[in-house]
Amino acid sequence: MFFDWLKRKDPKPEETLPPDGRECYRRKQSKILVLRATVHPESGGAFEGEFLDVSVGGTAVRFTLAADPGMHAGDVAELTIKSKDRREYVRTPARVVYVAPGGEQHWRYGFEFISIGNLYSQLDEFYARFFNRRSSPRVPVPAEQRIPVKVLWGDNELAGKAHDLSATGMSLAIPEDKAERLAEIERVRLRFRIPGIEEELYGPATIRHRLPTLGRALFGIEFDLEREDGLGASAEALRNYAFKRQEELDRWDAALGAA
């Protein structure tokens, strides 16, 4: 079965509330962007709840007492997140991290996504901006602003394009036939420019994950912000770009909501 490889061998952890601080930038629910979350437990059934917030690490969902899936911390399910205005949706395996009262008539569940590769393979431009990793938004790069990126290691060089960008990293798209050259490479240097900034950004980075997709591969890149020759000096410019782009997306969403 699909769930066999996901089952935990250790006992269920104690059910506790999550810590107040979060490492990820989490996108909260809004009146304009109404997302619904549906949980499909291993035992069967489908339970629809109210999406509260989401990041690339996980999501919080509130269920009415009547729609409570009756799960416990450590249980595994498939989780569907869908916009009311779109046919497409994201469905990925997740593990319950905590269960807590969400008022007199609700239960609040915290879910951790447990297959990042599966999740990333489904993120189009619309859904990508909800699933953020960092303390600043991870935003898709618009088609008219595709950012060319040179990847360098040793005496080698490869060209790609930024698929999305944050202050601390990027998702880099490289044609499938060229991506094999990076199969065993972890440390690289990047050279690129972002819209609105004249200077070229250059510095070391680490390849954190690789995801093959149709005709290309997506590389999850983490910038080295600590080294003297790193991208730390450009962090503010990257952060400003990410937040400005997020504001553009929010205005676009607001215009759709008003239409």
C-alpha positions as CSV (number, residue, x, y, z in Angstrom):
1,M,0.0,0.0,0.0
2,F,0.9,3.6,-0.5
3,F,1.0,4.2,3.2
4,D,3.2,1.2,4.2
5,W,6.5,3.0,3.8
6,L,5.2,6.0,5.7
7,K,4.2,4.2,8.9
8,R,6.0,5.0,12.1
9,K,7.7,2.2,13.9
10,D,8.0,4.1,17.2
11,P,5.0,4.9,19.5
12,K,2.9,7.9,18.9
13,P,4.5,11.0,20.4
14,E,2.7,12.9,23.2
15,E,0.2,15.4,21.7
16,T,1.5,18.9,22.4
17,L,1.0,22.4,21.0
18,P,3.6,23.6,18.5
19,P,6.2,26.1,19.7
20,D,5.3,29.8,19.3
21,G,8.2,30.5,17.0
22,R,8.3,29.2,13.4
23,E,11.3,28.9,11.1
24,C,9.1,29.1,8.0
25,Y,7.2,32.0,6.6
26,R,3.7,30.8,6.9
27,R,0.9,32.1,4.6
28,K,-2.3,32.6,6.6
29,Q,-5.9,32.2,5.3
30,S,-7.6,35.3,3.9
31,K,-11.1,36.3,2.8
32,I,-9.8,36.7,-0.7
33,L,-7.9,33.5,-1.0
34,V,-10.1,30.8,0.5
35,L,-8.4,27.5,0.6
36,R,-9.9,24.3,1.9
37,A,-8.1,21.4,3.3
38,T,-9.3,17.8,3.1
39,V,-7.7,15.0,5.1
40,H,-7.8,11.4,3.9
41,P,-6.8,9.1,6.8
42,E,-5.3,5.7,6.2
43,S,-8.4,4.2,7.8
44,G,-10.5,5.7,5.0
45,G,-12.9,8.6,4.6
46,A,-12.4,12.3,3.7
47,F,-12.7,15.1,6.3
48,E,-12.9,18.7,5.1
49,G,-11.6,21.5,7.4
50,E,-10.7,25.1,7.4
51,F,-7.2,25.9,6.3
52,L,-5.5,28.3,8.8
53,D,-1.9,28.7,7.5
54,V,0.7,26.8,5.4
55,S,4.4,26.6,4.7
56,V,6.6,24.2,2.9
57,G,7.0,22.4,6.2
58,G,3.4,21.9,7.1
59,T,-0.1,23.3,7.7
60,A,-2.6,24.0,10.4
61,V,-6.2,23.0,9.8
62,R,-9.4,23.5,11.9
63,F,-12.2,20.9,11.9
64,T,-15.7,21.2,13.3
65,L,-16.6,18.5,15.9
66,A,-18.8,16.8,13.4
67,A,-16.0,16.7,10.8
68,D,-13.2,15.7,13.2
69,P,-11.1,13.0,11.6
70,G,-10.3,11.5,15.0
71,M,-6.5,11.3,14.4
72,H,-3.6,11.4,16.9
73,A,-0.1,12.8,16.8
74,G,2.0,10.5,14.6
75,D,-0.9,9.3,12.4
76,V,-0.3,9.6,8.7
77,A,-2.8,10.7,6.1
78,E,-3.0,12.3,2.6
79,L,-3.8,16.0,2.7
80,T,-5.5,17.9,-0.1
81,I,-5.3,21.7,-0.2
82,K,-7.4,23.4,-2.9
83,S,-8.5,27.0,-3.8
84,K,-12.2,27.4,-4.2
85,D,-11.5,29.2,-7.5
86,R,-9.2,26.7,-9.1
87,R,-9.6,23.2,-10.6
88,E,-6.0,22.2,-9.7
89,Y,-5.1,21.1,-6.1
90,V,-2.2,19.9,-4.1
91,R,-2.4,16.4,-2.5
92,T,0.5,15.1,-0.5
93,P,1.3,12.8,2.5
94,A,1.4,14.4,5.9
95,R,1.8,13.4,9.5
96,V,-0.2,14.8,12.5
97,V,2.1,16.8,14.8
98,Y,-0.4,17.9,17.3
99,V,-4.1,18.0,18.1
100,A,-5.6,20.7,20.3
101,P,-9.0,22.3,21.1
102,G,-9.7,25.1,18.7
103,G,-12.6,26.6,20.6
104,E,-15.8,25.0,21.9
105,Q,-16.9,23.7,18.5
106,H,-13.6,22.9,16.8
107,W,-10.4,20.8,16.9
108,R,-7.1,22.3,15.5
109,Y,-4.6,19.9,13.8
110,G,-1.0,20.6,12.9
111,F,0.3,18.6,10.0
112,E,3.9,18.0,8.9
113,F,4.5,17.3,5.2
114,I,6.7,14.2,4.9
115,S,7.5,14.0,1.2
116,I,8.9,17.4,0.1
117,G,9.7,16.0,-3.4
118,N,6.1,14.9,-3.9
119,L,4.9,18.4,-2.7
120,Y,7.3,20.3,-4.9
121,S,6.4,18.4,-8.0
122,Q,2.8,19.7,-7.7
123,L,3.5,23.4,-7.1
124,D,2.5,25.6,-10.1
125,E,2.9,29.4,-10.0
126,F,-0.4,29.9,-8.1
127,Y,0.3,27.4,-5.3
128,A,4.0,27.9,-5.0
129,R,3.7,31.2,-3.2
130,F,1.8,29.6,-0.3
131,F,4.5,27.0,0.5
132,N,7.4,29.0,1.9
133,R,10.6,27.8,3.6
134,R,12.2,30.9,5.0
135,S,11.6,33.9,7.2
136,S,10.9,35.9,4.0
137,P,8.4,34.8,1.3
138,R,9.4,32.4,-1.4
139,V,7.9,33.9,-4.5
140,P,7.5,32.6,-8.1
141,V,9.5,34.6,-10.7
142,P,7.1,35.9,-13.3
143,A,7.4,34.7,-16.9
144,E,8.4,38.1,-18.2
145,Q,11.1,38.4,-15.6
146,R,12.8,35.0,-15.9
147,I,16.1,35.3,-14.0
148,P,19.1,33.6,-15.8
149,V,21.4,32.0,-13.3
150,K,25.0,30.7,-13.9
151,V,26.0,27.7,-11.8
152,L,29.7,27.3,-11.3
153,W,31.8,24.6,-9.8
154,G,35.5,24.0,-10.4
155,D,36.1,24.8,-14.1
156,N,32.5,23.9,-15.0
157,E,29.6,26.2,-15.7
158,L,25.9,25.5,-16.3
159,A,23.0,27.8,-17.2
160,G,19.6,27.7,-15.5
161,K,16.7,29.9,-14.6
162,A,15.3,30.9,-11.2
163,H,11.9,29.3,-10.7
164,D,11.2,31.0,-7.4
165,L,13.3,33.1,-5.0
166,S,13.6,34.1,-1.4
167,A,16.2,36.0,0.7
168,T,17.9,32.7,1.6
169,G,17.6,30.6,-1.5
170,M,16.0,29.7,-4.8
171,S,14.5,26.9,-6.8
172,L,16.6,26.6,-9.9
173,A,15.3,25.1,-13.1
174,I,17.8,23.3,-15.4
175,P,17.0,21.4,-18.6
176,E,16.9,17.6,-18.0
177,D,19.7,16.8,-20.4
178,K,22.1,19.2,-18.6
179,A,21.0,18.6,-15.0
180,E,22.9,15.2,-14.9
181,R,26.1,17.2,-14.6
182,L,25.1,18.3,-11.1
183,A,24.1,14.8,-10.0
184,E,27.0,14.5,-7.5
185,I,27.6,18.2,-6.9
186,E,26.7,19.8,-3.6
187,R,28.7,23.1,-3.3
188,V,28.4,25.6,-6.2
189,R,28.7,29.3,-6.8
190,L,25.9,31.3,-8.4
191,R,25.9,34.4,-10.6
192,F,22.7,36.2,-11.4
193,R,20.8,39.6,-11.4
194,I,17.4,40.4,-9.9
195,P,15.1,43.0,-11.4
196,G,15.6,46.5,-10.1
197,I,19.2,45.8,-9.0
198,E,22.1,46.8,-11.3
199,E,24.8,44.9,-9.6
200,E,25.4,41.2,-10.3
201,L,24.9,38.9,-7.3
202,Y,27.6,36.3,-6.9
203,G,28.4,33.9,-4.1
204,P,28.5,30.3,-2.8
205,A,25.5,28.1,-2.3
206,T,24.5,24.6,-1.4
207,I,22.3,22.2,-3.4
208,R,19.8,20.9,-0.8
209,H,17.5,18.7,-3.0
210,R,16.9,17.7,-6.6
211,L,13.5,17.0,-8.2
212,P,13.1,15.7,-11.7
213,T,10.1,17.1,-13.5
214,L,8.8,17.0,-17.1
215,G,11.8,18.0,-19.3
216,R,13.8,19.7,-16.6
217,A,15.0,19.3,-13.0
218,L,14.4,21.7,-10.1
219,F,17.2,22.2,-7.7
220,G,16.6,23.6,-4.2
221,I,19.4,26.0,-3.5
222,E,20.4,27.5,-0.2
223,F,22.5,30.7,-0.3
224,D,25.6,30.9,2.0
225,L,24.9,34.1,3.8
226,E,27.6,33.8,6.5
227,R,30.9,33.7,4.5
228,E,32.6,37.0,3.7
229,D,32.4,36.2,0.0
230,G,28.8,35.0,0.4
231,L,25.5,36.5,-0.5
232,G,24.9,38.0,2.9
233,A,25.7,41.5,1.6
234,S,22.8,41.1,-0.9
235,A,20.3,39.6,1.6
236,E,18.4,42.9,2.0
237,A,18.1,43.3,-1.8
238,L,16.8,39.7,-2.1
239,R,14.4,40.2,0.8
240,N,13.1,43.4,-0.7
241,Y,12.5,41.7,-4.0
242,A,10.6,38.8,-2.4
243,F,8.3,41.1,-0.4
244,K,7.7,43.4,-3.3
245,R,6.8,40.4,-5.5
246,Q,4.5,39.1,-2.7
247,E,2.8,42.4,-2.6
248,E,2.2,42.3,-6.4
249,L,0.7,38.8,-6.0
250,D,-1.5,40.0,-3.1
251,R,-2.8,42.9,-5.2
252,W,-3.5,40.5,-8.1
253,D,-5.4,38.3,-5.7
254,A,-7.4,41.3,-4.3
255,A,-8.3,42.3,-7.9
256,L,-9.6,38.8,-8.6
257,G,-11.6,38.9,-5.3
258,A,-13.2,42.2,-6.3
259,A,-14.1,41.1,-9.8
